[in-house]
Amino acid sequence: MSPQESGRTKGSAISRVLEIIEAVSEAQRPPSPADLAFLLDIPKPSIHRLLQQLQAEGYVQVNMRGLVVPGERMVTIARGVLYTSRHKALRQAILRRLSAEVDETCGISIPDGLDMVYYDRVQSHWPLQIHLPNGSLAPVWCTASGKLYLSSMSKARRSRIIGSLPLERMTRRTLTDPATLEHALQDIARTELGVDDEEFIAGMVAVSVPIKDAQGRSFAYLYVHAPTLRKSIEDLRACEPAMRRAAQDLAVLIEAPEGEDEGA
């Protein structure tokens, strides 16, 4: 066997750790330690030892089923890469263009457990505003982005999550019955357009579209929201074409290699 062929098995601990992190972050479904050992050609005793170290440092977690999922530190790093200051000016330019086109506030949100985190936004210039600053947390079951995120899951996984959600009634229009919510999520899954018809905040409507990577996986969500005194949910649905164009621009920007986003 050549050194190149044996290099994977005899790689350094650092390279093995990075391979594990990469495999966990890219997995469509959480892998087991045995899956990782087979996929990465790492002996089982070594994979368990490395996973214990990664878990102790907060990079991965092992859930109740014994499957490996990203830990808080891995998630934090991923967010930092996605929203590095290198992209901030161009990202804001895309959001400002969309906000001007739809004449309302728009922004980007990312899932974090059972919440959606607002990471970037551009306010409209109307005097009447709904204030949801960067870093705000919003529940997944009653927001446009959160419902879109839930709709992207397999039905089995979604059912387990819905069963564990508090489904707290935020407004009189919040969907608190699991069957009703599941039916709404199935509609959203077909259209890939998240809808919040005064379900999170009374007097606010919102819609959301996914921002996808090159493999077609949603990694963030672009939303537009407005007070009902100014826009109806149907008015915001009409913003969908502009939102999808902006989402595509954001996806290309965030995935661009170093240097490609520098204007000529």
Secondary structure, DSSP 8 states (H G I E B T S, - for coil): --HHHHTTTT--HHHHHHHHHHHHHH-SS---HHHHHHHHT--HHHHHHHHHHHHHTTSEEE-TTS-EEE-HHHHHHHHHHHT-GGGHHHHHHHHHHHHHHHTSEEEEEEEETTEEEEEEEE--S-SS-----TT-EEETTSSHHHHHHHHTS-HHHHHHHHHHS----SSTT---SHHHHHHHHHHHHHHT-EEEESSSSTTEEEEEEEEE-TTS-EEEEEEEEEETTT--HHHHHTTHHHHHHHHHHHHHHHH--TTTTS--
